[in-house]
Amino acid sequence: MPTMLNGLHEIDWSSLHHAYGSAEEVPALLAALGSPDPEERDKALSRYYAAVHHQGSVYPSTIASLPFLFELAEDHRTPDRAEIVRLLVSIGQSAIERGDVEDGDAEFFTGAGATMRRRADVFAGFVSEPDPQLRRAAIPALGHFLEDAHRAAHLLRTRLPEESGIVERLLLLEAMAVLALRLPQATDEAMAWFTELASDPTAAPEIRLAAVVQRARCTPDRIGPDVVPAAIELLSELAQVHVPASAWADPPRKKTPKSKANGVPPHILAAFEDLERHGRVHSPTTDLLRTFHQTLTHRVPERTALLGAQLRDPDPGARLDALRMSGDLMRAWRGDHAPLITLVADQLGAEHLEVAGEAAAVLEACHVIAGPAREALAQYVAEQRTTYGPNVWATTRPHLGRAHQDAVLALARLGDVRAVPSLVAAFDSGVDAWRAVQVAGSLPEATDALVPRLCAHLRRLELAQGPAEMSVRSALSALASLGDPAALPVVHDTLTTAVGIELWGIACSALETLRAFGSAAAPALAEIRALTGSTDAHVRPAAVAALWAVGRDHEEVMPLLLDLLDDTITFRISEAAEVLGQIGAPAAAALPRLRSLLAHGYEWVRVPCAAALWDIGGEPEAPAVLDTLLQAWTKNPATANNAVACLARMGTAAAPALPLLRFQLALPRRGGRFSNISNDEDLQRISQEVIRRLS
C-alpha cells in the first residue's frame, strides 16, 4: 500500500518553480517515488535531481516537497527508502553549505537547512535501522544536522562498534569530522577519538587510516611530516585484505541501452560515457583518500608519495581510482610532476586493460607535461599492434580499444610520429575517426599521411546534419594546424557550402582555417571579402581577420576594423583589436579609439585593446598599457595569458610588472585562462622568460 502523502494536492504547485519553470509536475514525481514499479521510481528520482534539486540548488518547490519526502522516508512500506534519505541529506547538506554564499535564493537554502535541523532526530532513528543502505544514507546527517554537539558525538562513537560494514564505519568517522568542523564544541571530543583510534593496534586498518585522515582534515595547519608516511603504511596493510564489491558498493544504477543512443554524435556519446565512468568508485577507501588529497591541497611531493602507494595496491579498482586522483592533482596544482607522470606510465603495463586505458587517458589529458611517458607510450602502442594486429584501433573489444586509442592519442599529443600508423588505421577503417581528427594537428611531420585523409574525412561529412558541426570544425582546426596548402580546396569548398546553407559556425571555422594559411589562401579572397559585410555577429569579424591574414592590405581592412571597434558587441571589439595589433604601426589611425577603450567596463575588451595599443604605438603608450594589463590581471586571473604575452613583447618597459609576475608564479594552484595545464604551463614559461630578461 503506497504512502498517502497527506496534503500533497492542497499546495498550488503551479505557482512554485524549479530549475525549468513551473513545479506543477512535482506532485507526480513525489507520488512516483513511492511507486512499486522500479523503473517509475528511477525516472522520478532522476527527474527530481535534474529539476527540483538541480545541481544542488534549492527552490520553493524543493522546500514545499520536504514534508512529503520525509513522509516517504519514514514509511516502512516505501521502496528504496535509502534513496529518499540520500536525497534529503543532499538537499540539507547543499542548503547549509550554500546558504551563506547564494544571493538570489539564500532564503530557500536557509529554510531547507532549518527544516533538516528540526527533523534531525528522524535521521538519528534511521542510523539504527536494520537496512545497511538506509544507515549508509543517514549517517552523514548526524554530522550535518544535529545541533547538540555532544549528543551527536556520542551517537557516532557508540555506533561504530555496532557497524560491520566498511563504508558505514568510514562514514561515521567522516560525520564526526564534519561535526567538529561545524560545531567547535565538538572539536576536542572528535580529536581525542581520532587520536585514540589511530593509535589502537586492534582497530581495523581502514579505521586507523580514516582516523589519521579525518584528524588531518580537522587541523590542516598541524599536518606534520609523519602523517603521510603513517597513511602510506596503513595503505600497505589494507592492500593485504581484499574487500569484495558486494560488501561495500551500492547497487549499480540502471543504464540507458545503447540502442536508445541512435543518432547521438559519437563524441557526445563518448563524453557521457566518460562522465559515467569517472563517476564510478572502485574501492571503499576512495572517498576517504580523496578527502585526504583535498586536505593536503598543494603539497605535491606528499600527495605524489601517497599516490605511489595507491598505485601499488594489488586491487585494480583501487589503482583505477588512484589514476583519476593523479590526473586531478596534475590538472589543479603546479609542481614537479615528472615522478607522478612516470608512476602513471608504469600502469600502462597493467594486466587489467581498464587500468592501462585509464593511465593512457590521464597521460593524454596531461599531455603538456607528459614528456617523461613518451617511450612508455610508444612501447605500449607498438606492443599492442604486434599482439593484436595493425587494426587494433578498430577492435570490438571495448577495454582493449579504449586503452589503445587513448595511448595513441597521448603519443600523438606529444608530437610523436609513432602514433601515425594507428591514426591512419582510424581514418582508413572509419572507426572512431573523430578521435584521430582531434590529435592529427599535433603531427606536422606526418602531413603527407594525414592531410589527404583529413580532407577525405571532411568531404564525407554531411554539413547539413546538425550533429556533424563539431566534427567539421575539428577537421578544419587540424588542417589549420598542419598548414598544408593541398587542403585549401576542401577548406574553400567547406566555406562555400556552409555559407550557402547558412551554417555560420562552420563558416567561422573555415575562415579561421583560411586565416591560418595566410597568402596561400588568396583564391578564396573574393568570398572572404564578401563575408566582411555579413550580418552574423561572429562571421563578420572572422572574415575581416581572414581578409587581413590572406590579403595583407591594411588600407582595405582598416575601415572595417575601425567600424568593429565602435561596435557594442564586446567580442567584436576584442577581435578587431587583435588584428589591429598584428598590423602594427600602419594601424595608427586606431590609437585614439583604443585609448578610449581602456576605460571599458569589461576586462576582455580592455586587455586586447591595451595589447594592440602597445603593438601599434609602442613606448609612449607603455604607462597606460601596463596599468590596464596589471589591473585586469589582478581583477580577473583568467586574463593572465593575454597580459603576459603582451608583457613579453614590451621588453624593458614591462619592468614594473615584475612584482606581480613573481607573486603569480609563487601561487601553488594553476592559473591562466580556464586554469588548465596547457595555459598554465605557457603562463609559467613566458613569465619566467620575462623575469629572466628583466632581472
Protein Blocks (a to p, Z undefined) as FASTA:
>chain_A
ZZfkgoklmpcfklpccfkopaklmmmmmmmmmpcblklmmmmmmmmmmmmmgghiacfk
lmmmmmmmmmmmmpmkbghklmmmmmmmmmmmmmmmmmmmmmklmmmmmmmmmmmmmmmm
mmmmmmmpmblklmmmmmmmmmmmmmblmlmmmmmmmmmmmpmbfklmmmmmmmmmmmmm
mmmmlmmmmmmmmmmmmmmmkbcfklmmmmmmmmmmmmmmlccfklmmmmmmmmmmmmmp
ccdfklmpccddddddfklmgoiafklmmmmmmmmmmmpcfbfklmmmmmmmmmnmmmmm
lmmmmmmmmmmpmblklmmmmmmmmmmmmmmpgcjfklmmmmmmmmmmpmblklmmmmmm
mmmmmmmmmmmmmmmmmmmmmmmmmmnojklmmpcbfklmmmmmmmmmmmmmnopaklmm
mmmmmmmnopaklmmmmmmmmmmmlmmmmmmmmmmmmmmpcfklmklmmmmmmmmmmmmm
nopaklmmmmmmmmmmmmmnopaklmmmmmmmmmmnmmmlmmmmmmmmmmmmpcbfklmm
mmmmmmmmmnopaklmmmmmmmmmmpmbfklmmmmmmmmmmnmmmlmmmmmmmmmmmmpc
bfklmmmmmmmmmmmnmmmlmmmmmmmmmmmmmmmmmlmmmmmmmmmmnmmmlmmmmmmm
mmmmmpmbdgdehiiaklmmmmmmmmmmmmmmmZZ
